[in-house]
Amino acid sequence: MRFGLYAPGKTPRTLINKIHREIVLILNLQETRDAMLVEGAEVVYTTPEEFDKFQRAEIVKWTQVIWEAKLQAQ
């Protein structure tokens, strides 16, 4: 499972980069890594561009699954 942060589409790139840098610093703290390991999670991070690419691929994949299974919202 992956987790990510989202921001409004018009958020300035400089702000996104700053938030990303700060989060990477936090994720690199041993205290953070230890706390996440206790919960069964592993710290892995990507760039905002890589996460965007992953998210878009997931939307395509799961849309196809929904269509093929003929699932409908209830």
PyMOL Python script that loads the backbone (N, CA, C, O; Angstrom):
from pymol import cmd

cmd.read_pdbstr("""\
ATOM      1  N   MET A   1       0.844  -1.162   0.000  1.00  0.00           N
ATOM      2  CA  MET A   1       0.000   0.000   0.000  1.00  0.00           C
ATOM      3  C   MET A   1       0.898   1.238   0.000  1.00  0.00           C
ATOM      4  O   MET A   1       1.934   1.275   0.664  1.00  0.00           O
ATOM      5  N   ARG A   2       0.489   2.210  -0.734  1.00  0.00           N
ATOM      6  CA  ARG A   2       1.230   3.465  -0.786  1.00  0.00           C
ATOM      7  C   ARG A   2       0.377   4.593  -0.244  1.00  0.00           C
ATOM      8  O   ARG A   2      -0.847   4.604  -0.383  1.00  0.00           O
ATOM      9  N   PHE A   3       1.046   5.523   0.365  1.00  0.00           N
ATOM     10  CA  PHE A   3       0.388   6.720   0.867  1.00  0.00           C
ATOM     11  C   PHE A   3       1.053   7.929   0.239  1.00  0.00           C
ATOM     12  O   PHE A   3       2.247   7.899  -0.058  1.00  0.00           O
ATOM     13  N   GLY A   4       0.305   8.970   0.038  1.00  0.00           N
ATOM     14  CA  GLY A   4       0.863  10.180  -0.526  1.00  0.00           C
ATOM     15  C   GLY A   4       0.082  11.384  -0.053  1.00  0.00           C
ATOM     16  O   GLY A   4      -0.995  11.265   0.531  1.00  0.00           O
ATOM     17  N   LEU A   5       0.639  12.520  -0.313  1.00  0.00           N
ATOM     18  CA  LEU A   5      -0.025  13.778  -0.002  1.00  0.00           C
ATOM     19  C   LEU A   5      -0.520  14.396  -1.294  1.00  0.00           C
ATOM     20  O   LEU A   5       0.097  14.237  -2.347  1.00  0.00           O
ATOM     21  N   TYR A   6      -1.622  15.094  -1.209  1.00  0.00           N
ATOM     22  CA  TYR A   6      -2.206  15.754  -2.368  1.00  0.00           C
ATOM     23  C   TYR A   6      -2.350  17.238  -2.082  1.00  0.00           C
ATOM     24  O   TYR A   6      -2.520  17.658  -0.937  1.00  0.00           O
ATOM     25  N   ALA A   7      -2.281  18.006  -3.129  1.00  0.00           N
ATOM     26  CA  ALA A   7      -2.457  19.455  -3.019  1.00  0.00           C
ATOM     27  C   ALA A   7      -3.344  19.900  -4.173  1.00  0.00           C
ATOM     28  O   ALA A   7      -3.438  19.205  -5.185  1.00  0.00           O
ATOM     29  N   PRO A   8      -3.988  21.039  -4.034  1.00  0.00           N
ATOM     30  CA  PRO A   8      -4.796  21.557  -5.148  1.00  0.00           C
ATOM     31  C   PRO A   8      -3.936  21.709  -6.414  1.00  0.00           C
ATOM     32  O   PRO A   8      -2.734  21.962  -6.334  1.00  0.00           O
ATOM     33  N   GLY A   9      -4.556  21.555  -7.546  1.00  0.00           N
ATOM     34  CA  GLY A   9      -3.864  21.584  -8.831  1.00  0.00           C
ATOM     35  C   GLY A   9      -3.062  22.839  -9.106  1.00  0.00           C
ATOM     36  O   GLY A   9      -2.071  22.792  -9.836  1.00  0.00           O
ATOM     37  N   LYS A  10      -3.465  23.941  -8.544  1.00  0.00           N
ATOM     38  CA  LYS A  10      -2.763  25.198  -8.819  1.00  0.00           C
ATOM     39  C   LYS A  10      -1.729  25.552  -7.748  1.00  0.00           C
ATOM     40  O   LYS A  10      -1.266  26.691  -7.679  1.00  0.00           O
ATOM     41  N   THR A  11      -1.372  24.582  -6.921  1.00  0.00           N
ATOM     42  CA  THR A  11      -0.351  24.832  -5.906  1.00  0.00           C
ATOM     43  C   THR A  11       0.983  25.116  -6.598  1.00  0.00           C
ATOM     44  O   THR A  11       1.392  24.360  -7.478  1.00  0.00           O
ATOM     45  N   PRO A  12       1.657  26.184  -6.215  1.00  0.00           N
ATOM     46  CA  PRO A  12       2.942  26.505  -6.860  1.00  0.00           C
ATOM     47  C   PRO A  12       3.958  25.375  -6.700  1.00  0.00           C
ATOM     48  O   PRO A  12       4.072  24.761  -5.639  1.00  0.00           O
ATOM     49  N   ARG A  13       4.673  25.127  -7.756  1.00  0.00           N
ATOM     50  CA  ARG A  13       5.666  24.054  -7.762  1.00  0.00           C
ATOM     51  C   ARG A  13       6.713  24.254  -6.662  1.00  0.00           C
ATOM     52  O   ARG A  13       7.187  23.285  -6.069  1.00  0.00           O
ATOM     53  N   THR A  14       7.068  25.505  -6.395  1.00  0.00           N
ATOM     54  CA  THR A  14       8.056  25.761  -5.347  1.00  0.00           C
ATOM     55  C   THR A  14       7.559  25.282  -3.985  1.00  0.00           C
ATOM     56  O   THR A  14       8.343  24.787  -3.176  1.00  0.00           O
ATOM     57  N   LEU A  15       6.262  25.428  -3.733  1.00  0.00           N
ATOM     58  CA  LEU A  15       5.690  24.965  -2.474  1.00  0.00           C
ATOM     59  C   LEU A  15       5.665  23.445  -2.419  1.00  0.00           C
ATOM     60  O   LEU A  15       5.993  22.854  -1.391  1.00  0.00           O
ATOM     61  N   ILE A  16       5.281  22.816  -3.509  1.00  0.00           N
ATOM     62  CA  ILE A  16       5.281  21.344  -3.558  1.00  0.00           C
ATOM     63  C   ILE A  16       6.682  20.811  -3.302  1.00  0.00           C
ATOM     64  O   ILE A  16       6.855  19.859  -2.541  1.00  0.00           O
ATOM     65  N   ASN A  17       7.682  21.416  -3.929  1.00  0.00           N
ATOM     66  CA  ASN A  17       9.066  20.974  -3.729  1.00  0.00           C
ATOM     67  C   ASN A  17       9.513  21.159  -2.285  1.00  0.00           C
ATOM     68  O   ASN A  17      10.213  20.309  -1.735  1.00  0.00           O
ATOM     69  N   LYS A  18       9.112  22.263  -1.674  1.00  0.00           N
ATOM     70  CA  LYS A  18       9.479  22.512  -0.278  1.00  0.00           C
ATOM     71  C   LYS A  18       8.836  21.472   0.642  1.00  0.00           C
ATOM     72  O   LYS A  18       9.505  20.922   1.517  1.00  0.00           O
ATOM     73  N   ILE A  19       7.570  21.207   0.452  1.00  0.00           N
ATOM     74  CA  ILE A  19       6.872  20.198   1.266  1.00  0.00           C
ATOM     75  C   ILE A  19       7.535  18.839   1.075  1.00  0.00           C
ATOM     76  O   ILE A  19       7.750  18.109   2.042  1.00  0.00           O
ATOM     77  N   HIS A  20       7.856  18.501  -0.167  1.00  0.00           N
ATOM     78  CA  HIS A  20       8.507  17.222  -0.452  1.00  0.00           C
ATOM     79  C   HIS A  20       9.838  17.116   0.287  1.00  0.00           C
ATOM     80  O   HIS A  20      10.117  16.092   0.911  1.00  0.00           O
ATOM     81  N   ARG A  21      10.648  18.145   0.223  1.00  0.00           N
ATOM     82  CA  ARG A  21      11.952  18.132   0.918  1.00  0.00           C
ATOM     83  C   ARG A  21      11.770  17.921   2.422  1.00  0.00           C
ATOM     84  O   ARG A  21      12.506  17.149   3.037  1.00  0.00           O
ATOM     85  N   GLU A  22      10.798  18.603   3.005  1.00  0.00           N
ATOM     86  CA  GLU A  22      10.564  18.480   4.447  1.00  0.00           C
ATOM     87  C   GLU A  22      10.090  17.078   4.816  1.00  0.00           C
ATOM     88  O   GLU A  22      10.500  16.527   5.838  1.00  0.00           O
ATOM     89  N   ILE A  23       9.240  16.513   3.997  1.00  0.00           N
ATOM     90  CA  ILE A  23       8.740  15.167   4.277  1.00  0.00           C
ATOM     91  C   ILE A  23       9.856  14.138   4.162  1.00  0.00           C
ATOM     92  O   ILE A  23       9.929  13.210   4.967  1.00  0.00           O
ATOM     93  N   VAL A  24      10.713  14.293   3.183  1.00  0.00           N
ATOM     94  CA  VAL A  24      11.856  13.387   3.038  1.00  0.00           C
ATOM     95  C   VAL A  24      12.733  13.458   4.287  1.00  0.00           C
ATOM     96  O   VAL A  24      13.193  12.428   4.780  1.00  0.00           O
ATOM     97  N   LEU A  25      12.966  14.657   4.797  1.00  0.00           N
ATOM     98  CA  LEU A  25      13.757  14.797   6.034  1.00  0.00           C
ATOM     99  C   LEU A  25      13.098  14.036   7.186  1.00  0.00           C
ATOM    100  O   LEU A  25      13.775  13.343   7.945  1.00  0.00           O
ATOM    101  N   ILE A  26      11.794  14.165   7.310  1.00  0.00           N
ATOM    102  CA  ILE A  26      11.062  13.477   8.384  1.00  0.00           C
ATOM    103  C   ILE A  26      11.110  11.969   8.194  1.00  0.00           C
ATOM    104  O   ILE A  26      11.319  11.230   9.156  1.00  0.00           O
ATOM    105  N   LEU A  27      10.919  11.508   6.965  1.00  0.00           N
ATOM    106  CA  LEU A  27      10.937  10.068   6.700  1.00  0.00           C
ATOM    107  C   LEU A  27      12.318   9.455   6.905  1.00  0.00           C
ATOM    108  O   LEU A  27      12.434   8.251   7.135  1.00  0.00           O
ATOM    109  N   ASN A  28      13.353  10.265   6.825  1.00  0.00           N
ATOM    110  CA  ASN A  28      14.709   9.766   7.038  1.00  0.00           C
ATOM    111  C   ASN A  28      15.116   9.729   8.507  1.00  0.00           C
ATOM    112  O   ASN A  28      16.179   9.203   8.839  1.00  0.00           O
ATOM    113  N   LEU A  29      14.291  10.276   9.383  1.00  0.00           N
ATOM    114  CA  LEU A  29      14.593  10.205  10.813  1.00  0.00           C
ATOM    115  C   LEU A  29      14.452   8.767  11.295  1.00  0.00           C
ATOM    116  O   LEU A  29      13.480   8.090  10.959  1.00  0.00           O
ATOM    117  N   GLN A  30      15.405   8.304  12.071  1.00  0.00           N
ATOM    118  CA  GLN A  30      15.336   6.932  12.585  1.00  0.00           C
ATOM    119  C   GLN A  30      14.076   6.721  13.415  1.00  0.00           C
ATOM    120  O   GLN A  30      13.475   5.648  13.371  1.00  0.00           O
ATOM    121  N   GLU A  31      13.676   7.737  14.168  1.00  0.00           N
ATOM    122  CA  GLU A  31      12.468   7.650  14.985  1.00  0.00           C
ATOM    123  C   GLU A  31      11.238   7.378  14.107  1.00  0.00           C
ATOM    124  O   GLU A  31      10.375   6.580  14.474  1.00  0.00           O
ATOM    125  N   THR A  32      11.164   8.034  12.967  1.00  0.00           N
ATOM    126  CA  THR A  32      10.048   7.826  12.046  1.00  0.00           C
ATOM    127  C   THR A  32      10.084   6.409  11.483  1.00  0.00           C
ATOM    128  O   THR A  32       9.066   5.718  11.456  1.00  0.00           O
ATOM    129  N   ARG A  33      11.252   5.984  11.037  1.00  0.00           N
ATOM    130  CA  ARG A  33      11.397   4.641  10.469  1.00  0.00           C
ATOM    131  C   ARG A  33      11.030   3.575  11.497  1.00  0.00           C
ATOM    132  O   ARG A  33      10.320   2.620  11.181  1.00  0.00           O
ATOM    133  N   ASP A  34      11.515   3.738  12.728  1.00  0.00           N
ATOM    134  CA  ASP A  34      11.212   2.761  13.777  1.00  0.00           C
ATOM    135  C   ASP A  34       9.718   2.704  14.064  1.00  0.00           C
ATOM    136  O   ASP A  34       9.154   1.620  14.211  1.00  0.00           O
ATOM    137  N   ALA A  35       9.076   3.866  14.144  1.00  0.00           N
ATOM    138  CA  ALA A  35       7.638   3.910  14.426  1.00  0.00           C
ATOM    139  C   ALA A  35       6.850   3.233  13.307  1.00  0.00           C
ATOM    140  O   ALA A  35       5.870   2.535  13.568  1.00  0.00           O
ATOM    141  N   MET A  36       7.273   3.438  12.077  1.00  0.00           N
ATOM    142  CA  MET A  36       6.546   2.834  10.960  1.00  0.00           C
ATOM    143  C   MET A  36       6.779   1.324  10.906  1.00  0.00           C
ATOM    144  O   MET A  36       5.866   0.571  10.567  1.00  0.00           O
ATOM    145  N   LEU A  37       7.991   0.876  11.235  1.00  0.00           N
ATOM    146  CA  LEU A  37       8.262  -0.561  11.261  1.00  0.00           C
ATOM    147  C   LEU A  37       7.408  -1.275  12.296  1.00  0.00           C
ATOM    148  O   LEU A  37       6.959  -2.397  12.059  1.00  0.00           O
ATOM    149  N   VAL A  38       7.177  -0.641  13.443  1.00  0.00           N
ATOM    150  CA  VAL A  38       6.316  -1.214  14.479  1.00  0.00           C
ATOM    151  C   VAL A  38       4.916  -1.457  13.922  1.00  0.00           C
ATOM    152  O   VAL A  38       4.249  -2.419  14.303  1.00  0.00           O
ATOM    153  N   GLU A  39       4.474  -0.584  13.021  1.00  0.00           N
ATOM    154  CA  GLU A  39       3.148  -0.711  12.405  1.00  0.00           C
ATOM    155  C   GLU A  39       3.161  -1.634  11.189  1.00  0.00           C
ATOM    156  O   GLU A  39       2.128  -1.829  10.548  1.00  0.00           O
ATOM    157  N   GLY A  40       4.322  -2.201  10.868  1.00  0.00           N
ATOM    158  CA  GLY A  40       4.419  -3.096   9.725  1.00  0.00           C
ATOM    159  C   GLY A  40       4.620  -2.376   8.403  1.00  0.00           C
ATOM    160  O   GLY A  40       4.405  -2.956   7.339  1.00  0.00           O
ATOM    161  N   ALA A  41       5.027  -1.124   8.463  1.00  0.00           N
ATOM    162  CA  ALA A  41       5.227  -0.332   7.250  1.00  0.00           C
ATOM    163  C   ALA A  41       6.716  -0.128   7.003  1.00  0.00           C
ATOM    164  O   ALA A  41       7.528  -0.149   7.928  1.00  0.00           O
ATOM    165  N   GLU A  42       7.045   0.063   5.763  1.00  0.00           N
ATOM    166  CA  GLU A  42       8.413   0.359   5.370  1.00  0.00           C
ATOM    167  C   GLU A  42       8.428   1.731   4.717  1.00  0.00           C
ATOM    168  O   GLU A  42       7.559   2.055   3.908  1.00  0.00           O
ATOM    169  N   VAL A  43       9.418   2.531   5.073  1.00  0.00           N
ATOM    170  CA  VAL A  43       9.514   3.876   4.513  1.00  0.00           C
ATOM    171  C   VAL A  43      10.169   3.802   3.134  1.00  0.00           C
ATOM    172  O   VAL A  43      11.322   3.395   2.988  1.00  0.00           O
ATOM    173  N   VAL A  44       9.409   4.200   2.152  1.00  0.00           N
ATOM    174  CA  VAL A  44       9.904   4.314   0.785  1.00  0.00           C
ATOM    175  C   VAL A  44       9.286   5.579   0.225  1.00  0.00           C
ATOM    176  O   VAL A  44       8.079   5.786   0.358  1.00  0.00           O
ATOM    177  N   TYR A  45      10.080   6.418  -0.392  1.00  0.00           N
ATOM    178  CA  TYR A  45       9.506   7.635  -0.950  1.00  0.00           C
ATOM    179  C   TYR A  45       9.983   7.834  -2.373  1.00  0.00           C
ATOM    180  O   TYR A  45      11.018   7.316  -2.791  1.00  0.00           O
ATOM    181  N   THR A  46       9.193   8.601  -3.098  1.00  0.00           N
ATOM    182  CA  THR A  46       9.493   8.898  -4.492  1.00  0.00           C
ATOM    183  C   THR A  46       9.408  10.405  -4.687  1.00  0.00           C
ATOM    184  O   THR A  46       9.134  11.154  -3.750  1.00  0.00           O
ATOM    185  N   THR A  47       9.644  10.823  -5.892  1.00  0.00           N
ATOM    186  CA  THR A  47       9.467  12.236  -6.219  1.00  0.00           C
ATOM    187  C   THR A  47       7.984  12.499  -6.460  1.00  0.00           C
ATOM    188  O   THR A  47       7.221  11.562  -6.692  1.00  0.00           O
ATOM    189  N   PRO A  48       7.575  13.748  -6.410  1.00  0.00           N
ATOM    190  CA  PRO A  48       6.184  14.051  -6.745  1.00  0.00           C
ATOM    191  C   PRO A  48       5.818  13.568  -8.148  1.00  0.00           C
ATOM    192  O   PRO A  48       4.696  13.112  -8.369  1.00  0.00           O
ATOM    193  N   GLU A  49       6.741  13.663  -9.085  1.00  0.00           N
ATOM    194  CA  GLU A  49       6.463  13.219 -10.462  1.00  0.00           C
ATOM    195  C   GLU A  49       6.263  11.706 -10.528  1.00  0.00           C
ATOM    196  O   GLU A  49       5.381  11.229 -11.242  1.00  0.00           O
ATOM    197  N   GLU A  50       7.074  10.952  -9.790  1.00  0.00           N
ATOM    198  CA  GLU A  50       6.932   9.496  -9.776  1.00  0.00           C
ATOM    199  C   GLU A  50       5.605   9.078  -9.136  1.00  0.00           C
ATOM    200  O   GLU A  50       4.947   8.149  -9.601  1.00  0.00           O
ATOM    201  N   PHE A  51       5.226   9.774  -8.068  1.00  0.00           N
ATOM    202  CA  PHE A  51       3.960   9.450  -7.422  1.00  0.00           C
ATOM    203  C   PHE A  51       2.788   9.767  -8.344  1.00  0.00           C
ATOM    204  O   PHE A  51       1.824   9.005  -8.405  1.00  0.00           O
ATOM    205  N   ASP A  52       2.864  10.866  -9.047  1.00  0.00           N
ATOM    206  CA  ASP A  52       1.820  11.231 -10.012  1.00  0.00           C
ATOM    207  C   ASP A  52       1.691  10.157 -11.083  1.00  0.00           C
ATOM    208  O   ASP A  52       0.581   9.751 -11.428  1.00  0.00           O
ATOM    209  N   LYS A  53       2.813   9.698 -11.606  1.00  0.00           N
ATOM    210  CA  LYS A  53       2.800   8.651 -12.633  1.00  0.00           C
ATOM    211  C   LYS A  53       2.180   7.365 -12.081  1.00  0.00           C
ATOM    212  O   LYS A  53       1.378   6.721 -12.757  1.00  0.00           O
ATOM    213  N   PHE A  54       2.552   6.995 -10.857  1.00  0.00           N
ATOM    214  CA  PHE A  54       1.979   5.807 -10.216  1.00  0.00           C
ATOM    215  C   PHE A  54       0.473   5.957 -10.059  1.00  0.00           C
ATOM    216  O   PHE A  54      -0.279   5.044 -10.398  1.00  0.00           O
ATOM    217  N   GLN A  55       0.024   7.108  -9.546  1.00  0.00           N
ATOM    218  CA  GLN A  55      -1.408   7.351  -9.335  1.00  0.00           C
ATOM    219  C   GLN A  55      -2.191   7.243 -10.630  1.00  0.00           C
ATOM    220  O   GLN A  55      -3.248   6.614 -10.672  1.00  0.00           O
ATOM    221  N   ARG A  56      -1.678   7.852 -11.679  1.00  0.00           N
ATOM    222  CA  ARG A  56      -2.358   7.802 -12.973  1.00  0.00           C
ATOM    223  C   ARG A  56      -2.462   6.373 -13.499  1.00  0.00           C
ATOM    224  O   ARG A  56      -3.492   5.987 -14.051  1.00  0.00           O
ATOM    225  N   ALA A  57      -1.400   5.590 -13.329  1.00  0.00           N
ATOM    226  CA  ALA A  57      -1.415   4.190 -13.763  1.00  0.00           C
ATOM    227  C   ALA A  57      -2.429   3.381 -12.955  1.00  0.00           C
ATOM    228  O   ALA A  57      -3.109   2.514 -13.503  1.00  0.00           O
ATOM    229  N   GLU A  58      -2.532   3.659 -11.669  1.00  0.00           N
ATOM    230  CA  GLU A  58      -3.509   2.972 -10.829  1.00  0.00           C
ATOM    231  C   GLU A  58      -4.942   3.277 -11.268  1.00  0.00           C
ATOM    232  O   GLU A  58      -5.792   2.387 -11.291  1.00  0.00           O
ATOM    233  N   ILE A  59      -5.199   4.515 -11.610  1.00  0.00           N
ATOM    234  CA  ILE A  59      -6.537   4.889 -12.079  1.00  0.00           C
ATOM    235  C   ILE A  59      -6.893   4.122 -13.337  1.00  0.00           C
ATOM    236  O   ILE A  59      -8.003   3.603 -13.454  1.00  0.00           O
ATOM    237  N   VAL A  60      -5.971   4.045 -14.270  1.00  0.00           N
ATOM    238  CA  VAL A  60      -6.204   3.295 -15.516  1.00  0.00           C
ATOM    239  C   VAL A  60      -6.444   1.824 -15.202  1.00  0.00           C
ATOM    240  O   VAL A  60      -7.391   1.222 -15.708  1.00  0.00           O
ATOM    241  N   LYS A  61      -5.586   1.246 -14.365  1.00  0.00           N
ATOM    242  CA  LYS A  61      -5.691  -0.179 -14.028  1.00  0.00           C
ATOM    243  C   LYS A  61      -7.031  -0.506 -13.375  1.00  0.00           C
ATOM    244  O   LYS A  61      -7.725  -1.430 -13.800  1.00  0.00           O
ATOM    245  N   TRP A  62      -7.393   0.252 -12.342  1.00  0.00           N
ATOM    246  CA  TRP A  62      -8.607  -0.065 -11.607  1.00  0.00           C
ATOM    247  C   TRP A  62      -9.875   0.296 -12.373  1.00  0.00           C
ATOM    248  O   TRP A  62     -10.919  -0.324 -12.167  1.00  0.00           O
ATOM    249  N   THR A  63      -9.797   1.270 -13.235  1.00  0.00           N
ATOM    250  CA  THR A  63     -10.936   1.574 -14.105  1.00  0.00           C
ATOM    251  C   THR A  63     -11.207   0.376 -15.009  1.00  0.00           C
ATOM    252  O   THR A  63     -12.360  -0.004 -15.213  1.00  0.00           O
ATOM    253  N   GLN A  64     -10.151  -0.212 -15.546  1.00  0.00           N
ATOM    254  CA  GLN A  64     -10.296  -1.397 -16.407  1.00  0.00           C
ATOM    255  C   GLN A  64     -10.888  -2.568 -15.622  1.00  0.00           C
ATOM    256  O   GLN A  64     -11.765  -3.269 -16.127  1.00  0.00           O
ATOM    257  N   VAL A  65     -10.423  -2.783 -14.408  1.00  0.00           N
ATOM    258  CA  VAL A  65     -10.951  -3.865 -13.576  1.00  0.00           C
ATOM    259  C   VAL A  65     -12.449  -3.661 -13.339  1.00  0.00           C
ATOM    260  O   VAL A  65     -13.229  -4.607 -13.442  1.00  0.00           O
ATOM    261  N   ILE A  66     -12.841  -2.449 -13.026  1.00  0.00           N
ATOM    262  CA  ILE A  66     -14.253  -2.142 -12.765  1.00  0.00           C
ATOM    263  C   ILE A  66     -15.097  -2.387 -14.003  1.00  0.00           C
ATOM    264  O   ILE A  66     -16.174  -2.978 -13.919  1.00  0.00           O
ATOM    265  N   TRP A  67     -14.609  -1.932 -15.158  1.00  0.00           N
ATOM    266  CA  TRP A  67     -15.352  -2.136 -16.403  1.00  0.00           C
ATOM    267  C   TRP A  67     -15.479  -3.618 -16.746  1.00  0.00           C
ATOM    268  O   TRP A  67     -16.560  -4.085 -17.104  1.00  0.00           O
ATOM    269  N   GLU A  68     -14.378  -4.354 -16.636  1.00  0.00           N
ATOM    270  CA  GLU A  68     -14.407  -5.783 -16.978  1.00  0.00           C
ATOM    271  C   GLU A  68     -15.291  -6.581 -16.031  1.00  0.00           C
ATOM    272  O   GLU A  68     -15.937  -7.541 -16.449  1.00  0.00           O
ATOM    273  N   ALA A  69     -15.325  -6.198 -14.774  1.00  0.00           N
ATOM    274  CA  ALA A  69     -16.168  -6.892 -13.791  1.00  0.00           C
ATOM    275  C   ALA A  69     -17.602  -6.392 -13.820  1.00  0.00           C
ATOM    276  O   ALA A  69     -18.466  -6.932 -13.130  1.00  0.00           O
ATOM    277  N   LYS A  70     -17.857  -5.360 -14.617  1.00  0.00           N
ATOM    278  CA  LYS A  70     -19.185  -4.756 -14.737  1.00  0.00           C
ATOM    279  C   LYS A  70     -19.724  -4.337 -13.364  1.00  0.00           C
ATOM    280  O   LYS A  70     -20.896  -4.544 -13.051  1.00  0.00           O
ATOM    281  N   LEU A  71     -18.850  -3.749 -12.562  1.00  0.00           N
ATOM    282  CA  LEU A  71     -19.244  -3.266 -11.248  1.00  0.00           C
ATOM    283  C   LEU A  71     -19.970  -1.945 -11.366  1.00  0.00           C
ATOM    284  O   LEU A  71     -19.680  -1.137 -12.249  1.00  0.00           O
ATOM    285  N   GLN A  72     -20.911  -1.733 -10.474  1.00  0.00           N
ATOM    286  CA  GLN A  72     -21.651  -0.484 -10.457  1.00  0.00           C
ATOM    287  C   GLN A  72     -21.762   0.027  -9.039  1.00  0.00           C
ATOM    288  O   GLN A  72     -21.851  -0.761  -8.097  1.00  0.00           O
ATOM    289  N   ALA A  73     -21.758   1.317  -8.881  1.00  0.00           N
ATOM    290  CA  ALA A  73     -21.931   1.920  -7.559  1.00  0.00           C
ATOM    291  C   ALA A  73     -23.337   1.622  -7.052  1.00  0.00           C
ATOM    292  O   ALA A  73     -24.293   1.560  -7.825  1.00  0.00           O
ATOM    293  N   GLN A  74     -23.443   1.443  -5.758  1.00  0.00           N
ATOM    294  CA  GLN A  74     -24.758   1.180  -5.162  1.00  0.00           C
ATOM    295  C   GLN A  74     -25.145   2.285  -4.219  1.00  0.00           C
ATOM    296  O   GLN A  74     -26.221   2.238  -3.623  1.00  0.00           O
TER     297      GLN A  74
END
""", "prot")
cmd.dss("prot")
cmd.show_as("cartoon", "prot")
cmd.util.cbc("prot")
cmd.orient("prot")
